[in-house]
């Protein structure tokens, strides 16, 4: 830890990094690259495996320290090589969007989650969100509704959302 602190202090002194005075997490120091080109250059030195590891560890740290934005956590999980975990965060983000009546946002976030090839339970929940938001926008989501009615457990939230979309 002492050696890392020395290196970071040197990078701040050389203006590669800057200290953010108002960090997002109380009691935690926060550094940022001074310029986007420096950040991109540093990232370019990482191997794909190192980049996946960095995103996985970053996502875990953020979640442990109370990151509230599921889109941030989803991005780290996806780039960290855990698509099922990312799909769960995208579902949370889609649910938040439905809650504030951002139907377009809910559909977009559900699409991101579905793009992660989630396990069936998550898939049904994401399809259900998409059906619900599409119905609010007076759009038909017939393919989603048919899949939910056919495949989701009868009586589950996804099945009900599919049935409502299918019937209306």
C-alpha positions as CSV (number, residue, x, y, z in Angstrom):
1,X,0.0,0.0,0.0
2,X,2.8,2.5,0.8
3,X,4.5,1.9,-2.6
4,X,1.1,2.4,-4.4
5,X,0.5,5.6,-2.5
6,X,3.9,6.9,-3.5
7,X,3.3,6.1,-7.2
8,X,-0.1,7.7,-7.1
9,X,1.3,10.8,-5.4
10,X,4.0,11.0,-8.1
11,X,1.4,10.7,-10.8
12,X,-0.6,13.6,-9.2
13,X,2.5,15.7,-8.9
14,X,3.3,15.0,-12.6
15,X,-0.3,16.0,-13.5
16,X,-1.1,12.6,-15.0
17,X,-3.8,12.2,-12.3
18,X,-5.9,14.8,-10.4
19,X,-7.5,14.5,-7.0
20,X,-11.2,15.0,-7.1
21,X,-12.1,17.1,-4.0
22,X,-15.7,15.9,-3.8
23,X,-15.5,12.1,-4.2
24,X,-18.6,10.1,-4.7
25,X,-18.0,7.9,-1.6
26,X,-17.6,9.4,1.8
27,X,-14.2,8.7,3.4
28,X,-12.7,7.5,0.1
29,X,-10.1,9.5,-1.9
30,X,-10.8,9.7,-5.6
31,X,-8.4,10.2,-8.4
32,X,-9.0,10.7,-12.1
33,X,-6.9,11.0,-15.2
34,X,-6.2,14.6,-16.0
35,X,-7.0,14.1,-19.7
36,X,-9.1,11.6,-21.6
37,X,-6.1,10.8,-23.9
38,X,-4.0,9.8,-20.9
39,X,-6.8,7.6,-19.7
40,X,-7.2,6.0,-23.1
41,X,-3.4,5.5,-23.4
42,X,-3.3,3.8,-20.0
43,X,-6.2,1.5,-20.9
44,X,-4.5,0.6,-24.2
45,X,-1.7,-1.0,-22.2
46,X,-4.0,-3.5,-20.6
47,X,-4.4,-7.0,-22.0
48,X,-8.0,-8.2,-22.5
49,X,-7.7,-10.4,-19.4
50,X,-6.4,-7.5,-17.3
51,X,-9.2,-5.3,-18.5
52,X,-11.8,-7.9,-17.6
53,X,-10.2,-8.3,-14.2
54,X,-10.1,-4.6,-13.6
55,X,-13.8,-4.2,-14.5
56,X,-14.8,-7.1,-12.3
57,X,-12.8,-5.8,-9.3
58,X,-14.1,-2.2,-9.9
59,X,-17.7,-3.4,-10.1
60,X,-17.3,-5.4,-6.9
61,X,-15.7,-2.4,-5.1
62,X,-18.4,0.0,-6.3
63,X,-21.2,-2.4,-5.3
64,X,-19.6,-2.9,-1.8
65,X,-19.2,0.8,-1.3
66,X,-22.8,1.6,-2.2
67,X,-22.9,2.5,-5.9
68,X,-26.6,3.3,-6.5
69,X,-26.6,3.3,-10.3
70,X,-27.3,-0.1,-11.7
71,X,-26.2,1.0,-15.2
72,X,-22.7,1.6,-13.8
73,X,-22.6,-1.8,-12.1
74,X,-24.0,-3.5,-15.3
75,X,-21.3,-2.0,-17.4
76,X,-18.6,-3.2,-15.1
77,X,-20.1,-6.7,-14.9
78,X,-20.5,-7.0,-18.6
79,X,-17.0,-5.8,-19.4
80,X,-15.8,-7.9,-16.5
81,X,-17.0,-11.1,-18.3
82,X,-20.1,-11.8,-16.2
83,X,-23.1,-11.3,-18.5
84,X,-25.6,-12.9,-16.2
85,X,-24.7,-10.5,-13.4
86,X,-24.9,-7.6,-15.9
87,X,-28.4,-8.7,-17.0
88,X,-29.5,-8.6,-13.3
89,X,-28.3,-5.0,-13.0
90,X,-29.9,-4.1,-16.4
91,X,-33.1,-5.5,-15.0
92,X,-32.8,-3.3,-11.9
93,X,-32.2,-0.3,-14.2
94,X,-35.2,-1.2,-16.3
95,X,-37.4,-1.5,-13.2
96,X,-36.2,2.0,-12.1
97,X,-37.1,3.4,-15.5
98,X,-40.6,1.9,-15.3
99,X,-41.0,3.3,-11.8
100,X,-40.4,6.9,-13.1
101,X,-42.5,6.2,-16.3
102,X,-39.5,6.3,-18.6
103,X,-40.9,3.7,-20.9
104,X,-38.3,4.2,-23.7
105,X,-35.5,3.9,-21.1
106,X,-37.1,0.8,-19.6
107,X,-37.2,-0.8,-23.1
108,X,-33.6,0.2,-23.9
109,X,-32.3,-1.2,-20.6
110,X,-34.3,-4.4,-21.0
111,X,-32.8,-4.8,-24.4
112,X,-29.3,-4.4,-23.0
113,X,-30.1,-7.1,-20.4
114,X,-31.5,-9.4,-23.1
115,X,-28.4,-8.9,-25.1
116,X,-26.4,-10.6,-22.2
117,X,-28.2,-13.9,-23.0
118,X,-29.5,-14.1,-19.4
119,X,-30.8,-17.3,-17.7
120,X,-34.5,-17.9,-18.1
121,X,-35.7,-16.3,-14.9
122,X,-33.9,-13.0,-15.8
123,X,-35.0,-13.3,-19.4
124,X,-38.7,-13.6,-18.4
125,X,-38.4,-10.6,-16.1
126,X,-36.7,-8.5,-18.8
127,X,-39.3,-9.5,-21.4
128,X,-42.0,-8.7,-18.9
129,X,-40.6,-5.2,-18.4
130,X,-40.4,-4.7,-22.2
131,X,-44.1,-5.8,-22.5
132,X,-45.2,-3.5,-19.7
133,X,-43.3,-0.5,-21.1
134,X,-44.5,-1.2,-24.7
135,X,-48.1,-1.4,-23.5
136,X,-47.7,2.0,-21.9
137,X,-46.4,3.4,-25.1
138,X,-49.3,1.7,-27.0
139,X,-47.0,-0.5,-28.9
140,X,-47.4,-4.2,-29.5
141,X,-44.8,-6.6,-28.1
142,X,-46.5,-9.7,-29.5
143,X,-43.4,-11.8,-29.8
144,X,-42.3,-11.0,-26.2
145,X,-45.9,-11.7,-25.0
146,X,-46.1,-15.0,-26.8
147,X,-42.7,-16.2,-25.4
148,X,-43.7,-15.2,-21.9
149,X,-47.1,-16.9,-22.1
150,X,-45.5,-20.0,-23.6
151,X,-42.4,-20.3,-21.4
152,X,-42.6,-18.3,-18.2
153,X,-44.1,-20.2,-15.2
154,X,-47.9,-19.8,-15.2
155,X,-49.0,-17.2,-12.8
156,X,-45.5,-15.5,-12.5
157,X,-45.1,-11.8,-13.0
158,X,-43.6,-12.3,-16.4
159,X,-46.4,-14.6,-17.5
160,X,-49.0,-12.1,-16.3
161,X,-47.3,-9.2,-18.1
162,X,-47.1,-11.4,-21.2
163,X,-50.8,-12.3,-21.0
164,X,-51.9,-8.7,-20.5
165,X,-49.8,-7.6,-23.6
166,X,-51.1,-10.6,-25.6
167,X,-54.7,-9.9,-24.8
168,X,-54.7,-6.2,-25.2
